[in-house]
Amino acid sequence: MAYVNGFLDELKNISDGIRVLADEPMDGHTTFKVGGPADYFVVPDSVQSVVDVIRLCKKTGTPCFVIGRGSNLLVTDKGYRGVIVCIYDTLDDVKTEFAGKSDDSDDEYAIITAGAGIMLSKLAKTAAQSELTGLEFAGGIPGTLGGAVAMNAGAYGGEIKDCIQSAVVVDDEQNVITLTKEQLELGYRESIVKQKGYIVLSATFKLKKGDAAQIIATMNDFNARRRDKQPLEHPSAGSTFKRPEGMFAGKLIQDSGLAGYRVGGACVSDKHCGFVVNDNGGSAADIMQVIKDVQRTVKDKFDVELEPEVRIIGEQ
């Protein structure tokens, strides 16, 4: 795309610590391990630089997309025309404050505030080390906090909405605001953040004091079950489809005879049919075709619309 004069200089001058890469291949920044180049790939060094990049892109009419680890993302083979802002492992600070007993019970609790770029597994481990319970379900989710809040990530009966207090976001007018749990409107893989395209900068959680050994045992159990049932040995974006109400996407796909269904280097996992994996050097086009074929087949056989959890971005 055409950029306004001086755009790159303005981008680089936002902060001394900011990193800006041109024509950066996205296959190294997504868990699917595919994706063409982004015009600019920006790694900010602070919350303020994230906000400043977003504001610059808005001012110049430049497309901008913020990512964490790229664990729920598919970038097309032609890449992304605009600016990718990566906050993974940069906005990853954590602060824990023990706050005594809750007003409505004798349970001791603490408040944890974490940056949006922290891995959920690291946040869950940090909570466990502080003998805090409530985030055990997140210990094996392969994504960052920002994306987890946006989609109300969950597993094994737990969800972000169960323990979040608030989140600091950049809204659609580039204002930095704090949203309460209620204002976040968290539902099944949904939130106001996702609906309106807000950018999460940090989130705060209220967690109960618990038994450290039990917390760790629960996390280990969840992770063992995940390794046993999910195709973690292959690049993927986790569960590819949302769960239809009252059903399971994986079972619908399996019952449609699609276990192992392949297009090029991508296929439906034999181990768990809810996963589309890149097991043989597949392209983004291969993955997208598998997703479309699965949707069409399940619709034909069961009259069920499967909605992808995976976000697809980039030039078609």
C-alpha positions as CSV (number, residue, x, y, z in Angstrom):
1,M,0.0,0.0,0.0
2,A,1.1,3.6,-0.4
3,Y,2.3,5.3,2.8
4,V,2.3,9.0,3.6
5,N,5.6,10.7,3.4
6,G,7.7,10.3,6.5
7,F,5.5,7.5,7.9
8,L,8.4,5.1,8.6
9,D,10.4,7.9,10.2
10,E,7.5,8.8,12.5
11,L,7.0,5.1,13.4
12,K,10.7,4.7,14.3
13,N,10.7,8.0,16.3
14,I,7.9,7.0,18.6
15,S,10.4,5.5,21.1
16,D,14.1,4.9,21.3
17,G,13.4,1.3,22.2
18,I,10.9,0.5,19.5
19,R,11.8,-2.1,16.9
20,V,10.5,-1.7,13.3
21,L,11.0,-4.4,10.7
22,A,9.9,-4.0,7.1
23,D,8.5,-6.9,5.0
24,E,8.6,-9.2,8.0
25,P,7.4,-12.8,7.2
26,M,4.6,-13.7,9.5
27,D,5.3,-17.5,9.6
28,G,7.6,-17.0,12.5
29,H,5.0,-15.1,14.5
30,T,2.0,-17.4,14.4
31,T,1.5,-20.9,15.8
32,F,0.2,-22.1,12.5
33,K,3.7,-21.3,11.1
34,V,2.4,-19.8,7.9
35,G,1.8,-16.2,6.6
36,G,3.3,-13.8,4.1
37,P,5.1,-10.6,5.0
38,A,3.7,-7.7,6.9
39,D,4.6,-4.3,5.5
40,Y,5.8,-3.3,8.9
41,F,6.2,-5.4,12.0
42,V,6.6,-3.3,15.2
43,V,7.7,-4.4,18.6
44,P,6.9,-1.6,21.1
45,D,8.8,-1.2,24.4
46,S,6.0,0.3,26.5
47,V,2.3,0.7,26.8
48,Q,2.6,4.3,25.7
49,S,4.5,3.3,22.5
50,V,1.7,0.8,21.7
51,V,-0.9,3.6,22.0
52,D,1.3,6.0,20.0
53,V,1.6,3.4,17.1
54,I,-2.1,2.9,17.0
55,R,-2.7,6.6,17.0
56,L,-0.2,7.2,14.2
57,C,-1.8,4.5,12.1
58,K,-5.3,6.0,12.7
59,K,-4.0,9.4,11.8
60,T,-2.5,8.2,8.5
61,G,-5.2,5.8,7.6
62,T,-2.8,2.8,7.8
63,P,-4.3,-0.6,8.7
64,C,-3.0,-1.8,12.1
65,F,-3.4,-5.1,13.9
66,V,-2.1,-6.0,17.4
67,I,-1.0,-9.6,18.0
68,G,0.5,-11.6,20.9
69,R,1.9,-15.0,20.2
70,G,-0.3,-15.4,17.1
71,S,-1.9,-18.5,18.6
72,N,-5.4,-17.8,17.3
73,L,-4.4,-16.2,14.1
74,L,-4.1,-17.2,10.4
75,V,-2.2,-14.7,8.1
76,T,-2.7,-15.2,4.4
77,D,0.1,-16.2,2.1
78,K,0.2,-12.7,0.6
79,G,0.7,-11.2,4.0
80,Y,-0.6,-8.1,5.7
81,R,-0.7,-4.6,4.1
82,G,-0.2,-2.4,7.1
83,V,1.4,-2.5,10.5
84,I,1.5,-5.5,12.8
85,V,2.2,-4.6,16.4
86,C,3.5,-7.5,18.5
87,I,3.2,-7.2,22.3
88,Y,4.2,-10.7,23.1
89,D,7.0,-10.8,25.8
90,T,7.1,-7.0,25.9
91,L,4.0,-6.0,27.8
92,D,4.4,-8.9,30.3
93,D,4.8,-7.3,33.7
94,V,2.9,-8.7,36.7
95,K,2.0,-7.1,40.0
96,T,0.4,-9.0,42.9
97,E,-1.2,-7.3,45.9
98,F,-2.5,-9.3,48.8
99,A,-5.8,-7.7,49.9
100,G,-6.9,-9.6,52.9
101,K,-10.4,-11.1,53.2
102,S,-13.3,-10.6,50.9
103,D,-16.2,-8.5,52.2
104,D,-18.7,-11.4,51.7
105,S,-16.6,-14.3,53.0
106,D,-13.7,-15.4,55.1
107,D,-11.6,-16.3,52.0
108,E,-8.3,-14.5,51.6
109,Y,-7.7,-13.1,48.2
110,A,-5.2,-11.1,46.1
111,I,-5.3,-8.8,43.1
112,I,-3.1,-9.6,40.2
113,T,-2.5,-7.1,37.4
114,A,-0.7,-8.2,34.3
115,G,0.3,-6.8,30.9
116,A,-1.5,-8.0,27.8
117,G,1.6,-9.6,26.3
118,I,2.2,-12.1,29.0
119,M,1.6,-15.8,28.2
120,L,-1.4,-17.2,30.0
121,S,0.7,-20.2,31.1
122,K,3.2,-17.8,32.7
123,L,0.4,-15.8,34.5
124,A,-1.2,-19.1,35.8
125,K,2.2,-20.2,37.0
126,T,2.8,-16.9,38.7
127,A,-0.5,-17.2,40.5
128,A,0.2,-20.8,41.6
129,Q,3.6,-19.8,43.0
130,S,1.8,-17.2,45.1
131,E,-0.7,-19.9,46.3
132,L,-3.6,-18.2,44.4
133,T,-6.3,-20.3,42.8
134,G,-8.6,-19.5,39.9
135,L,-6.3,-19.5,36.8
136,E,-5.5,-23.2,36.8
137,F,-7.5,-23.7,33.6
138,A,-5.3,-21.2,31.8
139,G,-2.0,-23.1,32.4
140,G,-1.9,-24.8,29.0
141,I,-3.6,-22.2,26.8
142,P,-1.0,-21.2,24.2
143,G,-1.8,-17.5,24.0
144,T,-1.3,-14.2,25.6
145,L,-3.5,-12.3,28.0
146,G,-4.7,-9.7,25.6
147,G,-6.2,-12.2,23.2
148,A,-7.6,-14.3,26.1
149,V,-9.6,-11.3,27.4
150,A,-10.8,-10.4,23.9
151,M,-12.2,-13.9,23.3
152,N,-12.9,-14.8,27.0
153,A,-10.6,-17.8,26.6
154,G,-11.4,-20.9,28.6
155,A,-10.8,-24.6,29.2
156,Y,-11.7,-27.4,31.5
157,G,-14.7,-25.5,33.0
158,G,-12.9,-22.2,33.6
159,E,-13.1,-18.9,31.7
160,I,-11.4,-15.5,32.0
161,K,-14.8,-14.1,33.1
162,D,-14.7,-16.2,36.2
163,C,-12.0,-14.2,37.9
164,I,-11.3,-11.0,35.9
165,Q,-12.0,-7.6,37.6
166,S,-11.2,-5.1,34.8
167,A,-9.1,-4.4,31.8
168,V,-7.4,-1.4,30.4
169,V,-8.0,-1.0,26.7
170,V,-7.5,1.4,23.8
171,D,-11.0,2.1,22.4
172,D,-12.0,2.9,18.8
173,E,-11.3,6.6,19.4
174,Q,-7.7,5.8,20.6
175,N,-8.6,6.7,24.2
176,V,-7.1,4.6,27.0
177,I,-10.0,3.5,29.2
178,T,-10.7,1.0,32.0
179,L,-13.6,-1.4,31.6
180,T,-15.1,-3.3,34.5
181,K,-16.0,-7.0,34.2
182,E,-19.6,-6.0,33.5
183,Q,-18.6,-3.5,30.8
184,L,-16.4,-6.2,29.1
185,E,-19.6,-8.1,28.3
186,L,-17.8,-11.5,28.4
187,G,-19.6,-14.4,26.8
188,Y,-18.7,-17.6,25.0
189,R,-15.6,-16.6,23.0
190,E,-17.0,-13.0,22.9
191,S,-16.5,-9.6,24.5
192,I,-17.0,-6.0,23.8
193,V,-13.3,-5.9,23.1
194,K,-13.7,-8.3,20.2
195,Q,-16.9,-6.8,19.0
196,K,-15.6,-3.2,18.8
197,G,-12.0,-3.9,17.9
198,Y,-10.5,-2.5,21.2
199,I,-6.9,-3.3,22.1
200,V,-6.2,-4.8,25.5
201,L,-3.2,-3.3,27.4
202,S,-3.6,-5.0,30.8
203,A,-6.1,-6.8,32.9
204,T,-6.7,-7.3,36.7
205,F,-7.9,-10.4,38.4
206,K,-9.2,-11.3,41.9
207,L,-7.9,-14.7,43.0
208,K,-8.5,-16.6,46.2
209,K,-5.8,-17.9,48.4
210,G,-5.5,-21.7,48.0
211,D,-3.3,-24.7,48.7
212,A,-0.2,-24.5,46.4
213,A,0.2,-28.3,46.1
214,Q,-3.5,-28.7,45.0
215,I,-3.2,-25.8,42.6
216,I,-0.2,-27.2,40.9
217,A,-1.6,-30.7,40.9
218,T,-4.7,-29.4,39.1
219,M,-2.6,-27.6,36.5
220,N,-0.5,-30.7,35.9
221,D,-3.7,-32.8,35.4
222,F,-5.1,-30.3,32.9
223,N,-1.8,-30.2,31.0
224,A,-1.5,-34.0,30.9
225,R,-5.1,-34.3,29.6
226,R,-4.3,-31.6,27.0
227,R,-1.1,-33.5,25.8
228,D,-3.0,-36.8,25.7
229,K,-6.0,-35.5,23.6
230,Q,-4.7,-32.7,21.5
231,P,-2.2,-32.7,18.5
232,L,0.3,-30.4,20.2
233,E,3.1,-31.9,18.1
234,H,1.9,-30.1,15.0
235,P,1.5,-26.3,14.3
236,S,-2.1,-25.2,14.8
237,A,-4.2,-22.4,16.3
238,G,-5.8,-24.6,18.9
239,S,-9.4,-25.4,18.6
240,T,-10.3,-24.3,15.1
241,F,-14.1,-23.9,15.5
242,K,-16.4,-22.6,18.2
243,R,-18.5,-25.1,20.0
244,P,-22.1,-25.1,18.6
245,E,-24.7,-24.8,21.3
246,G,-25.4,-28.2,22.8
247,M,-22.8,-29.9,20.6
248,F,-19.1,-30.5,20.1
249,A,-17.4,-29.3,16.9
250,G,-14.9,-32.2,17.0
251,K,-17.6,-34.9,17.1
252,L,-19.6,-33.3,14.3
253,I,-16.4,-33.3,12.2
254,Q,-15.5,-36.8,13.1
255,D,-19.0,-38.0,12.4
256,S,-18.8,-36.4,9.0
257,G,-16.0,-38.7,8.1
258,L,-13.4,-35.9,8.0
259,A,-10.8,-37.2,10.4
260,G,-7.5,-36.9,8.5
261,Y,-9.1,-34.9,5.7
262,R,-6.3,-33.2,3.8
263,V,-5.6,-30.3,1.5
264,G,-1.9,-30.0,0.7
265,G,0.1,-29.8,3.9
266,A,-2.9,-29.1,6.1
267,C,-5.4,-31.6,7.5
268,V,-8.0,-32.3,10.1
269,S,-6.2,-33.9,13.0
270,D,-6.8,-37.7,13.5
271,K,-6.1,-37.2,17.2
272,H,-8.7,-34.5,17.7
273,C,-11.0,-33.5,14.9
274,G,-11.6,-30.1,16.3
275,F,-8.1,-29.1,15.3
276,V,-6.9,-28.2,11.8
277,V,-3.1,-28.7,11.8
278,N,-0.2,-27.8,9.5
279,D,1.6,-31.1,9.6
280,N,3.5,-31.1,6.3
281,G,4.6,-27.6,5.5
282,G,1.2,-26.4,4.5
283,S,0.3,-22.9,3.3
284,A,-2.4,-20.5,4.6
285,A,-4.4,-21.3,1.5
286,D,-4.3,-25.1,2.4
287,I,-5.5,-24.3,5.9
288,M,-8.3,-22.0,4.8
289,Q,-9.5,-24.6,2.3
290,V,-9.6,-27.3,4.9
291,I,-11.7,-25.0,7.1
292,K,-14.1,-24.2,4.3
293,D,-14.5,-27.8,3.3
294,V,-15.2,-28.8,6.9
295,Q,-17.8,-26.1,7.3
296,R,-19.5,-27.1,4.1
297,T,-19.5,-30.8,4.9
298,V,-20.9,-30.4,8.4
299,K,-23.5,-28.0,7.1
300,D,-24.6,-30.6,4.5
301,K,-24.7,-33.5,6.9
302,F,-26.0,-32.0,10.1
303,D,-27.3,-28.5,9.1
304,V,-25.0,-27.0,11.6
305,E,-23.0,-23.8,10.9
306,L,-19.4,-24.1,12.3
307,E,-18.0,-20.8,13.2
308,P,-14.2,-20.5,13.2
309,E,-12.4,-19.4,16.4
310,V,-9.4,-18.6,14.3
311,R,-9.0,-14.9,13.1
312,I,-8.0,-14.6,9.4
313,I,-6.2,-11.5,8.3
314,G,-4.2,-10.4,5.3
315,E,-4.4,-9.8,1.6
316,Q,-6.6,-12.4,-0.2
